[in-house]
Amino acid sequence: MQLGETSELGVLINIGFFAFIILFSLYGAKFQIWQYLKQIEAGLHEFKKMFIESRQIAIDTFKEFGRSEEEVAKDLDRWMDYFTIMPVDLDPAGILKRLDHLLDERRDRFQEFVAEVAPESNQGMNQNLENTLEVTQVLGLIYRVVRHFYLLGKKTGSQIMIMQVHMQLPDLLRLAKAYFDALGAFADGKPIGDGIGPLVVTKFAREYGATPESYNHEISREVGYYKVEAEGRTVYAMRATGPGGTVGKPGMAVKKLVDKYGDKVTRIITIDAALKLEGEELGRVSEGTGAAIGDLGPEKHAMEQSATERGIGIEAIVIKEDEAAAVGVMDKRILDSVPEVIERIKASILKRTKPGDSVILAGIGNTIGIGL
Amino acid sequence: MGIASRIFGLALAAGGFFILWFGMGSPADPLSYIYSFLGMIVMAMGFAFLTAGSKKDEKKPPPPTVTEIRCNSCDFKEIRDFQKGDYVLKPVETTCPKCQSTMTIEGVYMVREEPDEKDRI
């Protein structure tokens, strides 16, 4: 029997065949969108679970410092929606100054909130609590944004909206999982992969006799430096103050050091963690030109501006990490890269500066769990 | 889903294959299409039983965080579980059992799994 035959069964089969073709050509996209929505829904459950668990971890961490669970929960829920409005960019003149001001203000509000909710905590712990709060907030934000587009897509039937969320879902899940897994590190004050910059700077400074006591505090907000003599050069080894979790304002610190020590500074070397490409080795050390710092703009601008105004060479040494390693507990392979980075710093100082010069060595990153 | 359902699934898939084969074997038979469709459906059901309830990748617990303590004078090294309050470069109260010098926390880290060999291209 063949398609197109005129027997009764043949006719039925022909009808079935064409019905199948028509059904899928008319409603194929609908089936696919239904499938996408189901997959987004599954992802959304995952986001929700991560957010709820992270909220509970934050509450458990905060309640150890003087307030009851109910009070902490109420305040945290209020804070989950805290937002920062980016400055207007229609008139870009002075935008970085305005952004810097807004970021300072935001930081003040976070500190104020943490001091309020954890009245019995000390300064170092306050910084860790701020980090815990920020991670919980990020997880809540991802969940709410994905839910928004899921519901909106469902409501309007907009295929493009649903497809966009579906396409970004694996990446968002990866990011959320990285932050969720890192929450324990922030709550317990463990060092994270991003802290490799400050760690390298301190280990370098200690090789040349620096001690926690020789650290000069607060050249800029939560940033200080060691002054050491290395290979006949004066090195200002600068980092945020730990072991509390902060990145401080390293760009402003570089600017102040350049302003203070003027023409003697001939080189700025920045050390930071950088996102690795898939397939690259974790903890691989790379170097290049420019300021290695991943802020929103003001800090990087301050560094570049200071270097450009005085014609100071600026270079970067980075340690390659993925998101999970950068925000999670420091990996052994990242820690093992410290000697190589120090060797590269020494080589750079010897090759590209003269005895008697001054060098600024800036360790960029979160100092959680990294002592002075 | 246990072994029994898998055996049932296998039997169903094999039965479906047989029906499909039978249907394809006699194109002149008016019921050959019906046998073919039926065979495919039975086979699909069999495969569904075979693969249903397959274990998802169980989430492994994260590796433990350890603290590495080193003597400031000799090569003595101690690795222990992380304790709250530990941080890198923190001087520890205990002295080196080998030379009685002071000791410092040189690292707080975890050892994650290396990437799969197939990802090394």
Interface residues (C-beta under 8 A of the other chain):
Chain A: M1 S7 L9 I13 D181 A185 D188 G189 K190 P191 G195 L199 T202 R206 G242 P243 E278 G279 L282 A325 G328 V329 M330 D331 K332 I334 L335 G369 I370 G371 L372
Chain B: P27 A28 D29 P30 L31 S32 Y33 I34 P62 T65 F82 K84 G85 D86 Y87 V88 L89 K90 I105 G107 V108 Y109 M110 V111 R112 D119 R120 I121
